[in-house]
C-alpha cells in the first residue's frame, strides 16, 4: 500500500506552518508510519468518508470523521482566510481549525486528509 499526502496551502492556515507543497510518501515498507497517529477525514460525502475511514481502520490507522459543521465553523474560518475562498474551503478550514484548537490536540500525532478532485 502506498499513500501520498500533499501538504499544500492549508499548512499555513491550519497549523501556522509556512512550508507548503511538501509531499509525504507513506508506505507499508517503513518509510513513514501512521501508526499511533489520528487521521482526520472531512465528510465531503458521508458514505465515502465512512468507507475511507473504515479502510484505514482495517490497517490499524485511527481514522476519524469530523463532526458536522456548526455556525462557529465559518466564524473560525473567516479569521484565517482572505474571503476569496469558496464555501467548501472555508467549511473545511473551519472544521480542521476546530480540531487543532481542541483541548488535548497534539499536532505530532495528527494527520489531516485533504482529498482533491477536478471540477464540480
C-alpha distances in whole Angstrom, upper triangle without the diagonal:
4,7,10,13,17,20,22,26,25,25,29,29,27,27,30,28,30,27,25,22,20,16,14,11,8,6,6,9,11,12,12,12,12,14,18,17,18,16,19,19,22,23,24,24,24,22,19,19,19,17,14,15,15,12,11,14,13,10,13,13,16,16,20,21,24,28,30,32,35,38,37,34,36,38,36,34,37,38,35,35,37,38,37,33,33,33,29,29,31,30,27,28,31,28,26,29,30,27,28,32,31,33,31,28,26,24,23,21,20,17,18,16,18,17,19,21,24,27,29
4,7,10,13,16,19,23,22,22,26,27,25,25,27,25,26,23,21,19,16,13,11,7,6,4,7,9,11,10,10,11,12,14,18,17,18,16,18,18,21,22,23,23,24,23,19,19,20,18,14,16,17,13,12,15,15,12,15,14,17,16,20,21,24,27,29,30,34,37,36,32,34,36,34,32,35,35,32,32,34,35,34,31,30,31,27,26,29,28,25,26,29,27,24,27,29,26,26,30,30,32,30,27,25,23,21,20,19,16,16,14,16,15,17,19,22,25,27
4,6,10,13,16,19,19,18,22,23,21,21,24,22,23,20,18,16,14,10,8,6,5,6,9,12,12,11,10,11,10,14,17,15,15,13,15,15,17,19,19,20,21,20,17,16,18,16,13,14,16,12,11,14,15,13,15,12,15,14,17,18,20,24,26,27,31,33,32,29,30,33,30,28,31,31,28,28,31,32,31,27,27,27,24,23,25,25,21,22,25,23,21,24,25,23,23,27,27,29,27,24,22,20,19,17,16,12,13,11,12,12,14,16,19,23,24
4,6,10,12,16,16,16,19,21,19,19,22,19,20,17,15,12,10,7,6,5,6,8,12,14,14,12,11,12,12,16,18,16,16,14,15,15,17,19,19,21,22,22,18,17,20,18,15,16,18,16,14,17,18,16,18,15,17,16,18,19,21,25,26,27,30,32,31,28,29,31,28,26,29,29,26,26,28,29,28,25,25,26,22,21,24,23,20,20,24,22,20,22,25,22,22,26,27,29,27,24,22,19,18,18,16,12,12,10,11,11,12,15,17,21,23
4,6,9,13,12,12,16,17,16,16,18,16,17,14,12,10,8,6,5,6,8,11,14,16,16,13,11,12,11,15,17,14,14,12,13,13,15,18,18,20,21,21,18,16,19,18,15,15,18,16,14,17,19,17,18,15,16,15,17,17,18,22,24,24,27,29,28,24,25,28,25,22,25,26,22,22,25,26,25,22,22,23,20,18,20,20,17,17,20,19,16,19,21,19,19,22,23,26,24,20,19,16,15,15,13,9,9,7,8,9,11,14,17,20,22
4,6,10,10,10,13,15,14,15,16,14,14,12,9,7,6,4,6,9,11,14,18,19,19,16,14,15,15,18,20,17,17,14,15,14,16,19,18,21,22,23,20,18,21,21,17,18,21,20,17,21,23,21,21,18,19,17,19,19,20,23,24,24,27,29,27,24,24,26,23,21,23,24,20,20,22,23,22,19,20,21,19,16,19,19,16,16,19,19,16,18,21,19,19,22,24,26,25,21,20,16,17,17,15,11,10,9,8,10,10,13,16,19,21
4,7,7,6,10,11,11,11,12,10,11,8,6,5,5,6,8,11,13,17,20,21,20,17,15,16,15,19,20,17,16,14,14,15,15,19,19,22,23,25,21,19,23,23,19,20,23,22,19,22,24,23,23,19,20,18,19,19,19,22,24,23,25,27,25,21,22,24,21,18,21,21,17,17,19,21,20,18,19,20,18,15,17,18,15,14,17,17,14,15,19,17,16,19,21,24,23,19,18,14,15,16,13,10,9,9,9,11,12,15,18,20,22
4,5,6,8,10,11,12,12,10,10,8,5,5,7,8,11,14,16,20,23,25,24,21,19,20,19,23,23,20,19,17,16,16,16,19,19,22,24,25,22,21,24,24,21,22,25,24,22,25,27,26,26,22,23,21,21,21,20,23,24,22,25,26,24,21,21,22,20,17,19,19,15,15,16,18,17,15,16,18,16,13,15,17,14,13,16,17,14,15,19,18,17,20,22,25,25,21,20,16,18,19,16,13,11,11,9,12,11,14,16,18,20
4,5,6,7,9,11,11,10,9,9,6,7,10,12,15,18,20,23,27,28,27,24,22,23,22,25,25,22,21,18,17,17,16,20,19,22,24,26,24,22,25,26,23,23,27,26,24,27,30,28,28,25,24,22,22,21,20,23,23,21,23,23,22,19,18,19,17,14,16,16,12,11,13,15,14,12,14,16,14,11,13,15,13,11,14,16,13,14,18,18,16,19,22,25,25,21,21,17,19,20,17,15,13,13,11,13,13,16,17,18,20
4,6,5,6,8,9,9,10,10,8,10,11,13,15,18,19,23,26,28,26,24,21,22,20,23,23,19,18,15,14,14,14,17,17,20,22,24,22,19,23,24,21,21,25,24,22,24,27,26,26,22,21,19,19,18,17,19,20,18,20,21,19,16,16,17,14,12,14,14,10,10,13,15,14,12,14,15,13,9,11,12,10,8,11,12,10,10,14,14,13,15,18,21,21,17,17,14,16,17,14,12,10,11,9,12,13,16,18,19,20
4,6,6,6,6,5,7,7,6,9,9,12,13,17,18,22,25,26,24,22,19,20,18,21,21,18,17,15,15,16,16,20,20,23,25,27,24,21,25,26,22,22,26,25,22,25,28,26,25,22,21,20,20,20,18,21,22,20,22,23,21,18,18,19,16,14,16,15,12,12,15,17,18,15,17,18,17,13,14,16,13,10,13,14,11,11,15,14,12,15,18,20,20,16,15,12,14,15,13,12,10,12,11,14,15,19,21,23,24
4,6,6,4,5,5,7,8,11,12,15,16,20,22,25,28,30,28,25,22,23,22,25,24,21,20,19,17,19,18,22,22,25,27,29,27,24,27,29,26,25,29,29,26,28,31,30,29,25,24,23,22,22,20,23,23,21,23,23,20,18,18,18,15,13,14,13,9,10,13,16,16,15,17,18,18,14,14,16,14,11,13,15,12,11,15,15,13,15,18,20,21,17,17,13,16,18,15,15,13,15,14,18,18,21,23,24,25
4,6,6,8,9,11,11,13,15,17,18,22,23,27,30,31,29,27,24,24,22,25,24,21,19,18,16,17,16,19,19,23,25,27,25,23,26,27,25,24,28,28,26,27,31,30,29,25,24,22,21,20,18,20,20,18,19,19,16,14,14,14,11,9,11,10,6,7,10,13,14,12,15,15,15,11,11,13,11,8,10,12,10,8,12,13,11,13,16,19,20,16,17,14,17,18,15,15,13,15,13,17,17,20,22,23,24
4,6,8,10,12,12,14,15,17,17,20,21,25,27,29,27,25,22,22,19,22,21,17,16,15,13,14,14,18,18,22,23,25,23,21,23,25,22,21,25,25,23,24,28,27,26,22,20,19,18,17,15,17,18,16,18,18,16,13,14,14,11,10,12,11,8,10,14,16,17,15,16,16,15,12,11,12,10,7,9,10,7,6,9,10,7,10,13,16,16,13,13,10,14,15,12,12,10,12,12,16,17,21,23,24,24
4,5,9,10,11,14,14,16,16,20,20,24,26,28,26,23,20,20,18,21,20,16,15,15,14,16,17,20,21,25,25,28,26,23,25,27,24,22,26,26,23,25,28,27,25,22,20,19,19,19,17,19,21,19,21,21,18,16,17,17,14,13,15,14,11,13,16,19,20,18,20,20,19,16,15,16,14,11,12,13,10,8,11,11,8,10,13,15,15,12,11,8,11,13,11,11,11,14,14,18,20,23,25,27,28
4,6,9,11,14,14,17,18,22,23,26,29,30,28,25,22,23,22,24,23,20,19,19,18,20,20,23,24,27,28,31,29,26,29,30,27,26,30,30,27,28,32,30,29,25,24,23,22,23,20,23,24,22,23,23,20,18,18,18,14,14,15,13,10,12,15,18,19,18,20,21,20,17,16,18,16,12,14,16,13,11,14,14,11,12,16,18,18,15,14,11,14,16,14,15,14,17,17,20,21,25,27,28,29
4,6,8,11,11,14,15,19,20,24,27,28,25,22,20,21,20,23,22,19,19,18,18,20,20,24,25,28,29,31,29,26,29,30,27,26,29,29,26,28,31,29,28,24,24,23,23,23,22,24,26,24,26,26,23,21,21,21,18,16,18,16,13,15,17,20,21,19,22,23,22,18,18,20,17,14,17,18,14,13,17,16,13,15,18,20,19,16,15,11,13,16,14,14,14,16,16,20,21,24,26,28,29
4,6,10,11,14,16,20,22,26,29,29,27,24,22,23,23,26,25,22,22,21,21,22,23,26,26,30,31,33,31,28,31,32,29,28,32,31,28,31,33,32,31,27,27,26,26,26,25,27,28,26,28,28,25,23,23,23,19,18,19,17,14,15,16,20,20,19,22,23,22,19,19,21,19,16,19,20,17,16,20,19,16,18,22,24,23,20,19,15,16,19,18,17,16,18,18,21,21,24,26,27,29
4,7,7,11,13,16,19,22,26,26,24,21,19,21,21,24,24,21,22,20,20,22,22,26,26,29,31,32,29,27,30,31,27,27,31,29,27,29,32,29,29,26,26,25,25,26,25,28,29,27,29,30,27,24,25,25,22,20,21,20,16,17,19,22,21,20,22,24,23,19,20,22,20,17,20,21,18,18,21,20,18,20,23,25,24,21,19,15,16,19,17,16,16,17,16,19,19,23,24,26,28
4,5,9,12,15,18,21,25,26,24,21,19,21,20,24,24,21,21,19,19,20,20,24,23,26,28,30,27,25,28,29,25,25,29,28,25,28,30,28,28,25,25,24,24,24,23,27,27,26,28,29,27,23,23,24,21,19,21,20,16,16,17,20,19,18,20,22,20,17,18,20,18,16,19,20,17,17,21,20,18,21,24,26,25,22,20,16,17,19,17,15,14,15,14,16,16,19,20,23,25
4,6,10,13,16,19,23,24,23,19,18,20,20,23,25,21,22,19,19,20,20,23,22,25,28,29,25,24,27,27,24,24,28,26,24,27,29,27,27,24,25,23,24,24,24,27,28,27,29,30,28,25,25,27,24,21,23,23,19,18,20,22,20,18,20,22,20,17,20,21,18,17,21,21,18,19,23,22,20,23,26,28,27,24,22,18,19,20,18,16,15,14,13,15,14,17,18,21,23
4,7,10,13,16,20,20,19,16,14,17,17,20,22,19,20,18,19,19,20,24,23,26,28,29,26,24,27,26,23,23,26,25,22,25,27,25,25,22,23,22,23,24,24,27,29,28,30,31,30,26,27,28,25,23,25,24,20,21,22,25,24,21,23,25,22,19,22,23,20,18,22,22,19,20,23,22,20,23,25,27,26,22,20,16,16,18,16,14,14,14,13,15,15,19,20,23,26
4,6,10,13,17,17,16,13,12,14,15,19,20,18,19,16,18,18,20,23,22,25,26,27,23,22,25,24,20,21,24,22,19,23,24,22,22,19,21,20,22,23,23,27,28,28,31,32,31,27,28,30,27,24,27,27,23,23,25,27,25,23,24,25,23,20,23,23,20,19,23,22,19,21,24,22,21,24,26,28,27,23,21,17,17,18,16,13,13,12,12,14,14,17,19,22,25
4,6,10,13,14,13,10,8,11,11,15,17,15,16,14,16,17,19,22,23,25,26,26,23,21,23,23,19,19,22,20,17,20,21,19,19,16,18,18,20,21,22,26,28,28,31,33,31,28,29,31,27,25,28,28,24,25,27,29,28,25,26,27,24,22,24,24,21,20,23,23,19,21,24,21,20,24,25,27,25,21,19,16,14,15,14,11,12,12,13,14,16,19,21,25,27
4,7,10,11,11,8,7,10,11,14,17,15,17,15,17,18,20,23,23,25,26,26,22,21,23,22,18,19,21,18,16,19,20,17,18,16,18,18,21,22,24,27,29,30,33,35,34,30,31,33,30,28,31,31,28,28,30,32,31,28,28,29,26,24,27,27,23,23,26,25,22,24,26,24,23,27,27,29,27,24,21,18,17,17,16,13,14,13,14,15,16,19,22,25,27
4,7,9,8,6,5,7,8,11,14,13,14,13,16,17,20,22,23,24,25,24,21,20,21,20,16,16,18,15,13,15,16,13,14,12,15,15,18,20,22,26,28,29,32,35,33,30,32,34,31,29,32,32,29,29,32,33,32,29,29,30,27,25,27,27,23,23,26,24,21,24,26,23,22,26,26,28,25,22,20,18,16,15,14,12,13,13,15,15,17,20,23,27,28
4,5,6,6,7,7,9,11,15,15,16,15,18,19,22,24,25,26,26,25,22,21,22,20,17,17,18,15,13,15,15,12,13,13,16,16,20,22,24,28,30,32,35,38,36,33,35,37,34,32,36,35,32,33,35,37,36,33,32,33,29,28,31,30,26,27,29,27,24,27,29,26,25,29,29,30,28,25,23,21,18,17,17,15,17,15,18,18,20,22,25,29,30
4,5,7,8,8,9,10,14,15,17,16,19,20,24,25,27,27,27,26,23,22,22,20,17,17,17,14,12,14,14,10,12,12,15,17,20,23,25,29,32,33,36,39,38,35,37,39,36,35,38,38,35,36,38,40,39,36,35,35,32,31,33,32,28,29,31,29,26,29,30,27,27,31,30,31,28,26,23,22,20,18,18,16,19,18,20,20,23,25,28,32,33
4,6,8,9,12,13,16,17,20,19,23,24,27,29,30,31,31,29,27,25,26,24,21,21,21,18,16,18,17,13,15,15,19,20,24,26,29,32,35,36,40,42,41,38,40,42,39,37,40,40,37,38,40,42,41,38,38,38,35,33,36,35,31,32,34,32,29,32,33,30,29,33,33,33,30,28,25,24,21,20,21,19,21,20,23,23,25,28,31,34,36
4,6,6,10,11,14,15,18,18,21,23,26,29,30,31,31,30,27,26,26,25,22,21,22,19,16,18,18,14,14,14,18,19,23,26,28,31,34,35,38,41,39,36,38,40,37,36,39,38,35,36,39,41,40,37,37,38,34,33,35,34,30,30,33,31,27,30,31,28,27,30,30,31,28,25,22,21,18,17,18,17,20,20,22,23,26,28,31,35,36
4,7,10,12,15,15,18,18,21,22,25,28,29,30,31,30,27,26,27,25,22,22,23,20,17,19,20,16,17,15,18,20,23,25,27,31,34,34,38,40,38,35,37,38,35,34,37,36,33,34,36,38,37,35,35,36,33,30,33,32,29,29,31,29,26,28,30,27,26,29,30,30,27,25,22,20,17,17,17,16,18,18,21,22,24,26,29,33,35
4,7,9,12,11,14,14,17,19,22,25,26,28,28,28,25,23,24,23,20,19,20,18,15,17,18,14,14,13,15,16,20,22,24,27,30,31,34,36,34,31,33,35,32,30,34,33,30,31,34,36,35,32,33,33,30,28,30,29,25,25,28,26,23,25,26,23,22,26,26,26,24,21,18,16,13,13,14,12,15,15,18,19,22,25,28,31,33
4,5,8,8,11,12,15,17,21,24,25,26,26,26,23,21,22,21,18,17,18,16,12,14,15,12,11,9,12,14,17,20,22,25,28,29,32,35,33,30,33,34,31,30,33,33,30,31,34,36,36,32,33,33,29,28,29,28,25,25,27,25,21,24,25,21,21,24,24,24,21,19,16,15,12,11,12,11,14,15,18,19,22,25,29,32,33
4,6,5,8,8,12,14,18,20,22,23,23,23,20,18,18,18,15,13,15,14,10,11,13,10,9,6,8,10,13,16,18,22,25,26,29,32,30,27,29,31,28,27,31,30,27,29,32,33,33,30,30,30,27,25,27,25,22,22,24,21,18,21,22,18,18,21,21,22,19,16,14,13,11,9,9,8,11,12,15,17,20,24,27,30,31
4,5,8,10,14,16,20,22,24,25,24,24,22,19,19,19,16,14,15,14,10,10,12,9,7,6,8,11,14,17,19,22,26,27,30,33,31,29,32,33,30,29,33,32,30,32,35,36,37,33,33,33,29,28,29,28,24,25,26,23,20,23,23,19,19,23,21,22,19,17,15,14,12,9,11,11,14,15,19,20,24,27,30,33,34
4,7,10,13,16,20,22,25,26,24,25,23,20,20,20,18,15,16,16,12,12,14,12,9,7,7,11,13,17,18,21,25,26,29,31,29,27,30,31,28,28,32,31,29,31,34,36,36,33,33,32,29,28,29,27,24,24,25,22,19,21,21,17,17,20,19,18,15,14,12,12,10,7,9,11,14,16,19,22,25,28,32,34,35
4,6,10,13,16,19,22,23,22,23,21,18,18,19,16,13,15,15,12,11,14,13,10,7,7,9,11,14,15,18,22,23,26,28,26,24,27,28,25,25,28,27,25,27,31,32,33,29,30,29,26,24,25,23,20,20,21,19,16,18,18,14,14,17,16,16,14,11,9,9,8,4,5,7,10,12,16,18,22,25,29,31,31
4,6,10,13,16,18,20,19,20,18,15,15,16,14,11,13,14,10,10,14,13,10,7,5,6,7,10,12,15,18,19,22,25,23,21,24,25,22,22,26,25,23,25,29,30,30,27,27,26,23,22,22,20,17,18,18,15,13,15,15,11,12,15,14,15,12,10,10,10,10,6,5,6,8,10,14,16,20,23,27,29,29
4,7,10,13,15,17,16,17,15,12,13,14,11,9,12,12,9,10,13,12,11,7,6,5,6,9,10,13,16,18,21,24,22,19,22,24,21,20,24,24,22,23,27,28,28,24,24,23,20,19,20,18,15,15,17,14,11,14,15,11,12,16,15,17,15,12,12,11,11,9,6,5,6,7,11,13,16,20,23,25,25
4,7,10,12,14,14,15,14,10,12,13,11,9,12,13,11,12,15,15,14,11,9,6,5,6,6,10,13,14,17,20,19,16,19,21,18,17,21,21,19,21,24,25,25,21,21,20,16,16,16,14,11,12,13,10,8,12,12,9,11,14,13,16,15,12,13,12,13,11,8,6,5,6,9,11,15,18,22,23,23
4,6,9,10,10,12,10,7,9,11,8,7,11,12,11,12,15,16,15,12,11,7,6,5,6,10,12,13,16,19,19,16,18,21,18,17,21,22,20,21,24,24,24,20,19,18,14,14,15,13,10,12,13,10,9,13,13,11,13,16,16,19,18,15,16,15,17,14,11,9,7,6,7,9,12,15,19,20,20
4,6,8,9,11,10,7,10,12,10,10,14,15,14,16,18,19,19,16,14,11,9,6,6,8,9,10,14,16,16,13,15,18,16,15,18,20,18,18,21,21,21,17,16,14,11,11,12,10,7,10,11,8,8,12,12,11,14,16,16,19,20,17,18,17,19,17,14,12,9,8,8,9,12,14,17,18,17
4,5,5,8,8,5,8,10,10,10,13,15,15,16,19,20,20,17,16,12,10,6,7,8,8,10,14,17,17,14,16,19,18,17,20,22,21,21,24,23,23,19,17,15,11,13,14,11,9,13,13,10,12,15,15,14,17,19,19,22,22,20,22,21,23,20,17,15,12,11,11,10,13,14,17,18,16
4,6,9,8,7,10,12,11,13,15,16,17,19,21,22,23,20,19,15,13,10,10,11,10,11,15,17,18,15,16,19,19,17,20,22,21,20,22,21,20,17,14,12,9,11,13,10,9,13,14,12,13,16,17,17,19,21,21,25,25,23,24,23,25,23,19,17,14,11,10,9,11,11,14,14,12
4,6,5,6,8,10,11,12,14,15,17,18,20,22,23,20,19,15,14,11,12,13,12,13,17,19,21,18,19,23,22,20,23,26,24,24,26,24,24,20,17,15,12,15,16,14,13,16,17,15,16,20,20,19,22,24,24,27,27,25,26,25,27,25,22,19,16,14,13,11,13,13,16,16,13
4,6,5,6,9,10,10,12,14,15,16,18,20,21,19,17,14,12,9,10,11,10,13,16,19,21,18,20,23,23,22,25,27,26,25,28,27,26,23,20,18,15,17,18,15,14,18,18,15,17,20,19,19,22,24,23,26,26,24,26,25,27,24,21,19,17,15,15,14,16,16,19,19,17
4,6,5,6,9,10,11,12,14,15,16,19,20,19,18,14,13,11,13,14,14,17,20,23,25,22,24,27,26,25,28,30,29,29,31,30,29,26,23,21,18,20,22,18,17,21,21,18,19,23,22,21,25,27,26,28,28,26,28,27,28,26,23,20,18,16,16,14,16,17,19,20,18
4,5,5,6,8,10,10,12,14,15,17,19,17,17,13,13,10,13,15,15,17,21,24,25,22,23,27,26,24,27,29,27,27,29,28,28,24,21,20,16,18,20,18,16,19,20,18,18,22,22,21,23,26,25,28,28,25,26,25,26,24,21,18,16,13,13,11,13,13,17,18,16
4,5,5,6,8,10,11,12,14,16,17,14,13,10,9,7,9,12,12,15,18,22,22,19,21,24,23,22,25,27,25,25,28,27,27,23,21,19,15,17,19,16,14,17,18,15,15,19,19,17,20,22,22,24,24,22,23,22,23,20,17,15,13,10,11,10,13,14,18,19,18
4,6,5,6,9,10,10,12,15,15,14,13,9,9,7,11,12,13,16,20,23,24,21,24,27,25,24,28,29,28,28,31,30,30,26,24,22,19,20,22,19,17,20,20,17,17,21,20,18,21,24,22,25,24,22,23,23,24,21,18,17,15,13,15,14,17,18,21,22,21
4,6,5,6,9,10,11,13,14,13,13,11,11,10,14,16,17,20,23,27,27,24,27,30,28,27,30,32,30,30,33,32,32,28,26,24,21,22,24,21,19,22,23,20,20,24,23,21,24,27,25,28,27,25,25,25,25,22,20,18,16,14,15,14,16,17,21,22,21
4,5,5,6,9,10,11,13,11,11,8,10,9,13,15,17,19,23,26,26,23,25,28,27,25,29,30,28,28,31,30,30,26,24,23,19,20,22,20,17,20,21,18,18,21,21,19,21,25,24,26,25,22,23,22,22,19,17,14,13,10,12,11,14,15,19,21,20
4,5,5,6,9,10,11,9,8,5,6,7,11,13,16,18,22,25,25,22,25,27,25,24,28,29,27,28,31,31,31,27,25,24,20,21,22,20,17,19,20,17,16,20,19,17,19,22,21,23,22,19,20,19,20,17,14,13,12,10,13,13,16,18,22,24,23
4,5,5,6,9,10,9,9,7,9,10,14,16,18,21,25,28,28,25,28,31,29,28,32,33,31,32,35,34,34,30,29,27,24,24,26,23,21,23,24,20,20,23,23,20,23,25,24,25,24,22,23,22,22,19,17,16,16,14,17,16,19,21,24,26,25
4,5,5,7,9,9,10,9,11,12,16,19,21,23,27,30,30,27,30,32,30,29,33,34,32,32,35,35,34,31,29,28,24,25,27,24,22,24,25,22,21,25,25,22,24,27,26,27,26,24,23,23,22,19,18,15,16,13,16,15,18,20,23,25,25
4,5,5,7,5,7,6,9,11,15,18,20,23,26,30,29,26,28,31,29,28,31,32,30,30,33,34,33,30,29,28,24,24,26,23,20,22,24,20,19,22,22,19,21,24,23,25,23,20,20,19,19,16,14,12,13,11,14,14,18,20,24,26,26
4,5,5,5,6,6,9,12,15,18,21,23,26,30,29,27,30,32,29,29,33,33,31,32,36,36,36,32,31,29,26,26,27,25,22,24,25,21,20,23,23,20,21,24,23,24,22,20,20,20,19,16,15,14,15,14,17,17,21,23,27,29,29
4,6,7,9,10,13,15,18,21,24,26,30,33,33,30,33,35,33,32,36,37,35,35,39,39,39,35,33,32,29,29,31,28,25,27,28,25,24,27,27,23,25,28,26,27,25,24,23,23,22,19,18,17,18,17,20,19,23,25,28,30,30
4,6,9,10,14,16,20,23,25,28,31,34,34,31,34,36,33,32,36,36,34,35,38,39,38,35,34,33,29,29,31,29,25,27,29,25,24,27,27,23,25,28,26,27,25,23,22,22,20,17,17,15,17,16,19,19,22,25,28,31,31
4,6,9,12,15,18,21,24,27,30,33,32,30,33,35,32,31,35,35,33,34,38,38,38,35,34,33,29,29,30,28,25,26,27,24,22,25,25,21,23,25,24,24,22,20,19,19,18,14,15,14,16,16,20,20,24,26,30,33,33
4,6,9,13,15,18,22,24,27,30,29,26,29,31,28,28,31,31,29,31,34,35,35,31,31,30,26,25,27,25,21,23,24,21,19,21,21,18,19,22,21,22,19,17,16,16,15,12,11,10,13,13,16,17,21,24,27,30,30
4,7,10,13,15,19,21,24,27,26,24,27,28,26,25,29,29,27,29,32,33,33,30,29,28,25,24,25,23,20,21,22,18,16,19,19,15,17,19,18,18,16,14,14,15,14,10,10,10,12,12,16,17,21,24,28,30,30
4,7,10,13,16,18,21,25,24,21,24,26,23,23,27,27,25,27,30,30,31,27,26,25,21,21,22,20,17,18,19,16,14,17,17,14,16,19,17,19,17,15,15,15,15,12,10,9,10,10,13,14,18,21,24,26,26
4,6,9,12,15,18,21,20,18,21,23,21,21,24,25,23,25,28,28,29,25,24,22,19,19,20,17,15,16,16,13,12,15,14,11,14,16,15,17,16,14,15,15,16,13,11,10,10,10,13,15,18,21,25,26,25
4,6,9,12,15,18,18,15,18,21,19,19,22,23,22,23,26,26,27,23,21,19,16,17,17,14,12,15,14,11,11,14,13,11,14,17,15,18,18,16,17,17,19,16,13,12,10,10,12,13,17,19,22,23,22
4,7,8,11,15,14,12,15,17,15,15,19,20,19,20,24,23,24,21,19,17,14,15,15,11,10,12,11,7,8,11,10,8,12,14,13,15,16,14,16,16,18,16,13,12,10,11,12,14,17,19,23,23,22
4,6,9,13,13,11,14,16,15,16,19,20,20,21,25,24,25,22,20,17,15,16,15,12,11,13,12,8,10,13,10,10,14,14,13,16,17,15,18,19,21,19,16,16,14,15,16,17,20,22,25,25,23
4,7,10,11,10,12,15,15,15,18,20,20,20,23,22,23,20,18,15,13,15,14,10,11,13,11,8,11,13,11,12,16,16,15,18,20,18,21,21,24,22,19,19,16,16,16,18,20,21,24,24,21
4,7,8,6,9,11,11,11,14,16,16,17,20,18,20,17,16,12,11,12,11,7,9,11,8,6,10,11,10,11,15,15,14,18,20,18,21,21,24,23,19,19,16,17,16,18,20,21,23,23,21
4,5,5,8,9,10,11,14,15,17,17,20,18,21,18,17,13,13,15,12,9,11,13,9,9,12,13,10,13,16,15,15,18,21,19,23,23,26,25,22,22,19,20,20,21,23,24,26,26,23
4,5,6,7,9,10,11,13,15,16,18,16,19,17,16,13,14,15,12,10,13,13,10,11,14,13,12,15,17,16,16,19,23,21,25,24,28,27,24,24,21,23,22,23,25,26,28,26,24
4,6,5,6,8,10,11,13,14,17,16,19,17,17,14,15,15,11,10,12,12,8,9,12,11,9,12,14,13,13,16,19,18,22,21,25,25,22,22,20,21,21,23,25,26,28,27,26
4,6,5,6,9,10,11,12,15,14,17,14,14,11,11,11,8,6,8,8,5,6,9,8,7,11,12,12,13,16,19,17,20,20,23,23,19,19,17,18,17,19,21,23,25,24,22
4,5,5,6,9,10,10,13,11,13,12,12,9,10,10,6,6,9,8,6,8,11,10,10,14,15,15,16,20,22,20,23,22,26,25,22,22,19,20,18,20,21,22,24,23,21
4,6,5,7,9,10,13,11,15,14,14,12,14,13,9,10,12,11,8,11,13,11,11,14,15,14,16,19,22,20,23,22,26,26,23,23,21,22,21,23,24,26,27,26,25
4,5,5,7,9,12,12,15,14,15,13,14,12,9,9,11,8,5,8,10,7,8,11,11,10,13,16,19,17,19,18,22,22,20,20,18,19,18,21,22,25,26,26,25
4,5,5,6,9,9,12,10,11,10,11,9,5,7,8,6,4,8,9,7,9,12,12,12,15,18,21,18,20,19,22,23,19,19,16,18,16,19,19,21,23,23,22
4,5,5,7,7,10,10,12,11,13,11,7,10,12,9,8,12,13,11,12,16,16,15,18,21,24,21,23,22,25,26,23,23,20,21,19,22,22,24,25,24,23
4,6,8,9,13,12,15,14,16,13,10,12,13,10,9,13,13,10,12,15,14,13,16,19,22,20,22,20,24,25,22,22,20,22,20,23,24,26,27,27,26
4,7,9,11,11,13,13,14,11,9,12,12,8,8,12,12,9,12,14,13,13,16,20,21,19,20,18,21,23,20,20,17,19,17,20,21,23,24,24,24
4,6,8,7,10,11,12,9,7,11,11,9,10,13,13,11,14,17,16,16,19,23,25,22,23,21,24,25,22,21,18,19,17,19,19,21,22,22,22
4,6,7,11,12,14,11,10,14,15,12,13,17,17,15,18,21,20,20,23,26,28,25,27,24,27,28,25,24,21,22,20,22,21,22,22,22,22
4,6,8,9,12,10,9,12,14,12,13,16,17,16,18,21,21,21,24,27,30,27,28,26,29,30,27,26,22,23,20,22,21,22,22,21,20
4,7,9,12,10,10,13,14,13,15,18,19,18,21,23,23,23,26,30,32,29,30,27,30,31,28,26,23,22,19,20,19,19,19,18,18
4,7,8,6,7,10,11,10,12,15,15,16,18,20,20,21,24,28,29,26,27,25,28,28,25,23,19,19,16,17,15,16,16,15,15
4,6,5,7,9,10,11,12,14,16,16,19,21,21,23,25,28,30,27,28,26,29,29,25,23,19,19,15,16,14,14,14,13,12
4,5,5,6,9,10,10,12,14,15,16,19,20,21,23,26,28,25,27,25,28,28,24,23,19,18,15,16,15,16,16,15,13
4,5,5,6,8,10,10,12,14,15,17,18,20,21,25,26,24,25,23,26,25,22,20,16,15,12,12,12,13,14,13,11
4,5,5,6,8,10,11,12,14,16,16,18,20,24,25,22,23,21,24,23,20,18,14,13,10,12,11,13,14,14,13
4,5,5,6,8,10,10,12,14,15,16,18,22,24,21,23,21,24,24,20,19,15,16,13,15,15,17,18,17,16
4,5,5,6,9,10,11,13,14,15,17,20,22,20,22,20,23,23,19,18,14,14,13,14,15,17,18,18,16
4,5,5,6,8,10,11,12,14,16,19,20,17,19,17,20,20,16,14,11,11,9,11,12,15,17,17,16
4,6,5,6,9,10,10,12,14,18,19,16,18,16,19,19,15,14,11,12,10,13,14,17,19,19,19
4,6,5,6,9,10,10,12,16,18,15,18,16,20,20,16,16,13,14,13,16,17,20,22,22,21
4,5,5,7,9,10,11,15,16,14,16,15,19,18,14,14,11,12,12,15,17,19,22,22,21
4,5,5,6,9,10,14,14,11,13,12,15,14,11,11,8,10,10,14,16,19,22,23,22
4,5,5,6,9,12,14,11,13,12,15,15,12,13,11,13,13,17,19,22,24,25,24
4,6,5,6,10,12,10,13,13,16,16,13,14,13,15,16,19,21,24,27,27,26
4,5,5,9,10,7,10,10,13,12,10,11,10,13,14,18,20,23,26,27,27
4,6,8,9,6,8,7,11,11,9,11,10,14,15,19,21,25,27,29,28
4,7,9,7,10,10,14,14,12,15,14,17,18,22,24,27,30,31,30
4,6,6,9,11,14,14,12,15,15,18,19,23,26,29,32,32,32
4,6,9,12,14,14,13,17,17,21,23,26,29,32,35,36,35
4,6,10,12,11,11,15,16,20,22,25,29,32,35,37,36
4,6,9,8,8,11,13,16,19,22,25,28,32,33,33
4,5,5,7,10,12,16,19,22,25,29,32,34,34
4,5,5,8,10,14,16,20,22,26,29,31,31
4,6,8,11,15,17,21,23,27,30,33,33
4,7,10,13,17,20,23,26,30,32,32
4,7,10,13,16,19,23,26,28,29
4,7,10,13,16,19,23,25,26
4,6,10,13,16,20,22,22
4,6,10,13,17,19,19
4,6,10,13,15,16
4,7,11,13,14
4,7,10,11
4,7,8
4,7
4
